[in-house]
Amino acid sequence: MTDKVEEELMSERDIPGGGTSRRDFLKVGTAAVALTSAVRIPGVYAAGSDVIRVGLIGCGGRGTGAADDVLNADAGVRLVALADVFRERLDMTLETVKTKHPAKVDVPQDRRFVGLDAYEKLLAADVDYVILATPPGFRPQHLKAAVAAAKHIFTEKPVAVDGPGVRACLEAHEEAKKKNLGIGVGTQRHHQTAYLETMKRIEDGAIGAILAARCYWNQGPLWVHPRQPEWSGLEWQLRNWYYFTWLCGDHIVEQHVHNIDVVNWALKAHPIKALGSGGRQVRTEPEFGHIFDHFTVDFEYPNGVHAMSMCRQIPNCDNNISEALTGTLGSGTLADQRFTITGKNAWRFTGKDNKPYLQEHIDLIASIRAGKPYNELQGVCESTLTAIMGRMSAYTGKVVTWEDALNSKESLMPARLVWGPMPVPAVPMPGRTELA
């Protein structure tokens, strides 16, 4: 595994690569956004000495890592509030970050919020910058609420698990722009030196016109928490959120979105359609919920360019976490220790790489302090929807277009969550599962 893979699997975990080719993405789903006046965020100014008060929503492994990163990113940052569904998760995060940063953590009892409504209580507190690190199914709701509360936001990826969720995030993107709010996103490759230098050369024509692409996240199995007798159905699913599509989107969305995002970045476009396959071959026991353990998708982009996408979570197989591009003048490979260009303009990254999980907070805070907060949400909405359309195709066995995915009425998040029984959906069966 790469250095950060294991941490990502404990929970979920880019200046966007968009440019003007992102041109059409907001045409659908944002017409109803109401105009709002720009607001100034209390307590956050351009002066570097001013304190930025941070609240963390989601105290899993990734949330804890993000809290550590933001406290390392800027001398004027303080962690002042925490929220999670489970008390012991909140307590573990607080102990971890307070041990590492005793002078920068001040979270009294009245700013420790627990329960399904904990995020609302944190957003009502005196915080300037919120980190959203709950399972991705909650992301659209939390993004909407954080923008409404006029907070700067760092959100983990992906930002939704279905088409309605992506549409909600697009609306949040537009509202945040009107309020001059910063939104950073945890697709950290866009803040990684090796990726940026390699992609710059590709964008400058080092491999010529891109003809095809490949991306992979193939690895072994993940964590699972055996169900305890005292857990309700909802608690069991929340504690094992990775195995339920309404919470994680399946691993093609939750994890493989990183690699898909790089392909979209390189091609400066999103796919127009997808044809996928996948299944649940090894991870078949009920403790693994109802998600697949492997996917392969053919994404078709404008101008006839195809990208082959593959992700797998099966033991005793060859692993591969990378992206590759083939052009008219050569090829480019982007992966740990293998950032290379072959062909006419051969090159290899030999510089010192940075810490992208730290850099993404440094960059966002710097933009806020400069009074020009950037907003990365649109690009990751694209990448999230790309992964969703791949999942939809694999689940149904049907070709899924961009419009099919974006306009889908299938909302996976339950309308109301209450502690108690929670049915497990059937495992999707291509050829039987219908496209919604």
N, C-alpha and C positions, 0 to 999 in steps of 0.2 A: 504493500500500500504506500501511497504518497504520504507525506508528513501530515496532511490535514484530512485524509480520507476517513480515518478512524473517528476523528472528532465530528465530521459531518454525519456519520452514521449514528452517533449518539443522539442527534437531534437533526434539524435541518440547517443546512447551511448551504461598477464596471464603468469611466466616462463611456456612455453607450456608443456602440459602433455604428450608429444609425446614419446620420447625414440626411440629405434631402430625399434619399430613396425610401425613407420611412413615410413618405408623403401621403399615402392613401389610408394608413391604418386607422386614423381617427374619424374617417368618414362615417363609420357605422357605430352607433351606440353612444354618441356624445351630444346629440341634438338637444336633449332635455336638460343639459347642465345649465343651472341658473347663474346669472352674473352676480358676482360678489365684489365688494371693494377690497382693495389691497389693505393688509393689516401689518402692523409692526409687531414682532414677537417680543413680548416683555422680557427684559433681562438679557437679551442677546444683541450685542452691538458689534461694530467692526473692530473695536479695541481689543487687542490680544490679551489684555489682563482681565477682562470680564469673565465671570464664571458662567459656564453652560451647565445647567442642571439636567441630568439624564435620568430617564425612567426606563426600566426594562420590563417588557411584557413577554413572558415566556422564559422560565428559568430552567430549561433543559441544558444539555451539554453545549449546544451551539449558542444559546442565550448567554450562558456563563462565559463562554469564550469571547463573544461579542462585547460583553461588559468589560472584560479584561482588556480587550483591544482598544475600546474607546477611552478607557482611563489611561492607557499608555500613549494615546494619540495626541494629547494636548494637555499642557500644564494647568489650564483653567477649567478642566472638566471635573464634575463631581457626580457621583451616583447617589441619587437622593430618594428613589422610589423603586419598588419591585412589585410585580404582579404575576400570579400563577394560579392555576386551578388547584394545585396541591401544595399544602403547607410545607411538607418536608423538602420539596424541590426548591421552594423559595429560601428555606433556611440553609440548604446546602450551598446555593449560589451566594448568599450573603456571607457565609463563613469563608468561602473560597476567595471572593474578591476583597473582603475586608482584611484577610490575612496578607494578600499581595499589596493592597493599597490602603493601609490604615488611615492615612491622612486625607484620602479622597472619597471615602465612603461614609455617608451619613444617612442611614435609613432607619429612623425610629419606628416604633410599633405602629404609629398611626399612618405611616407610609409603606406598610407591608400589606398588600391587598391579596386576598385569597378567594377563589370561587369562580364560577362561570361568568360573573359580572365584574371580575377584578380589573379588567382592562378599562372599564368605564370609570372606575374610582381612581385609577392612576391618571387617566387623562384629565380628570377634574383637579388634580393636584398641581402644585407649582413646579412644573417641569417645562423645559424648553425643547428638549431633543428626546425622542422616544425610539427605542429599539424594539422592533416587532419580530419575535423569534418563537412564536407558537407554531404548531402544525399549520401547514399552508391552507387548509380548508377555512381557517379563521381569517386569513389575510385580507380578503376584500372588506369584510365587516370592520376589521381593526384599522385598515387604511382609511376608510371613509370616516370613521370616528376621529382618528388622529388629525386628519385634515380639517374636519369641522371644528376641532378644538384648537386649531392654529398652532400645531406643533411641527417643528422640523422632524424628519423621520429617517431612520435607517431601517429598512425592511429586508428580511431574509428572502431568498428565492425559494420556490417559485411564488408568484403572487396570487395564484388561484388554482383551482382544480377542475374548473368547468367554464364553459362559454359565458354564462351569466356572471360568474365571478370576474372574468377578464373585463367584461363590459363595465362592471362596477369600478374596477381599478382604473380603467380609462377615464371615467368620470372624475375619480379622485385625482388623477394626473392633471386634468384641466383645472379643477378647483385649486389645486396646490399652486399651479402657475399663476393664477389670478391673485392668490394671497402671498406670492413671493416666498413660498415655503421650499426648503430643500428636501429632496428625497433621494437618498442613496440606496443602492440595492446590492445584495450579497452575491452578485455574479462577479466575483473578485478578480477574474482573469483580466478584466478591463483596467485594473489598477496594478497589474503585475508587469515588471520591467521586461522580462523575457517575452511575454505575449505582445506587449506594446511595440517592442523593437522589431519582432518578427512580422507582426501585422502591418507595421508601417512600410516595410520593404515590399510586402505583398501588394499593399494598396498603391505603392509607387510603381508597380509593374514588374517586379523581379521574376515572377513566374508567368507573366503575360496574362492573357484573358483566362479566367478560371473556367474549366470545362467540366469538372466533377469534384465532389467532396466526399469525405468519409469521416464519421465520428463514432467514438466508442466509450462506453463505461462498462466494462466487463470485469467483475470481481467476485469474491466469495460471498458467503452468507452474512447476515446482519444479526444484531441483538434481537432477542425476544424475551418478554417477561411472562413467565407462567402465570396463568390466572389463579388468583387467590379466592378462597371461599367467600370472603367478606366483600369482594368487589362486585358491584352491579355490572350489568352489561355495558353501560356507558363508561364506567370507570375503566373496565378492562380494555375497551377500544381506545380510550384516551391514553392509557399507559402503553399501549401497543399501536400507536397511531400510524406507524409506517405500513401496517398491513391492511389498511382500510382506505379505499379510494376517496371517500368523502373527506378524509383528513389529510392524505398525502398526495392524492392524484395518481397513485402507483409510481413505481420507481423511475419510469421513463420521464415523469413530470418532476418528481421531487429531486432526483439526482442527475439524471442524464440531461436535464435542461442546461447544465453548464456547457456541455459539448455542443448541443444544438445551438446554443446562443453564439458560440464561436463561429459556426458555419454561417448563421445569419449575418453576423458581423462582417465576415470576409466577403460574402456575396452582396452585402448591402441591400438585402431583400428578405422577405419571408416566402415560404413555399406557397404554391397555388393549390397543391393537392398532395395527398399522402396515401400510400397503400402499404399496410403493415400486417405483420403476423406475430404471434407470440403465444405464450401458454404458461401453464403451471405444472411443470413436469417433475420437479424434485420437492419443492416446498408445498406439499399437498395436505399436511395435517391441519385440522381446524385452528390450531394455535396461530397459524400464519394468515388468518383472516381470509380474504378472497382475492388478493392481488396476484398478478403473474410473477414468474421468476425469470422470464426472458422476453425480449422484443427485438424484432428487426423491421425497419421501416424504410421504404423508398420514398424520399421527399422530392417532388418535382418543383423546381424554381422557375421563374420567368426565363425566357430564351432557351428553354429546353435543358437547362443544367439540372442534373440529378445529384442528390446526396444520399448515401447509404448510412443509416443510423442503426447502431447495435448496442444493446445494453443487456446485462445478465447478472444475476446474483445466485450463482450455483457453485458449490465447492468442487475442488479438484479439477479445475479447468484453467486454461491459460488466460491470464488477465491482461487487460489493455485499457488504459485511460488516456485518450489522445484524440487529436483531430488531424486530418490530412487533406491537402488541396492539390489538385492536378491542373496545371495550366498549359498554355501553348508554348512556354519557354522553359518550363521546369515544374518542380513540385515543392510544396512546403509542408513540413511536419511540425506540429505544436504539441509537445508533451514534456513532462519533467525530464531534464537532462538531454532532450532531443529536439531542440528548437533549431531547425535547419532548413536551408533552401538548397535544392540540387538543380543542376542544369546550367544554363548559360551564365546565370548570376549566382553561382554557388556561394553559400555563406553559412556560418554556424554561430549561434550566440555563445560567446565566451565571457561575457561580462558577469558582474555580480548581481544576482537576482535580489529583489527586495522581499518584504513580507506583505503580501497583498491584503491579508485580512486586517492588518494594521493600517496599511496605506489607504484603504477605502474610507476609513474614518478620518484620517488626516486630511484627505482631499475634501470630504464633505464639510468638515468643521472649518477648514480654510475658506471655502466658498461662502459659508455663512458669515464668518467674521469679516470677509471682504464686502459684505452686503450684496453679493451676487450668487445666492444659493442655486446650485444646479439641481436638475430633476431627471433622474434616470429611469423613471417608472415606465415610460412608453416602450422603450426598447425591451425591457424584461417582460412586459405584457405580450409583445410579439413572440419572444422566445417561449414563454409559458404556453401560449396558444398553439405554437408549432408542436410542442410536446403533447399537448392535449389532443390535437388532431391525429397524431401518430397513435396514441392510445385508443382513441375512438375507432380508428381503422382496424387495429389489431383485435380489439374486443368484438367487433362486428364482422370482420372479413370484407368490409366494403371500402371502396374508394371514398375518402373524405376530403372535401374541398375546404379552402380557407373560410369561405362563407358559411359552409355547414357548421364548422366549429364555432365561429364567432357568433352566429345567430342561433345556436342550439338553445333549446328551452330546458335541457336537462340540468337541473340544479341539484347537485349532490349533497349539499349541506342541509341537514334537517331544519325546518322552519323554526323549531323550538327544541331546545335541549333541556332535559330534566334528568336528575339522577334516578336510575332505575333500569328496567330492561331495555335492550337495544338490539334489534334483530340484525343479523349479518346477511348482507345481500348474497345472492348466488354468485358463484364463480362465472364470469363471462364466458360464453361459448361462441366462437366465430361461426357464422352461418345460422345461429339461433338468436343471439342477442341482437336486438333491433337498434338501429341508429336513431337517436332521439334528437 
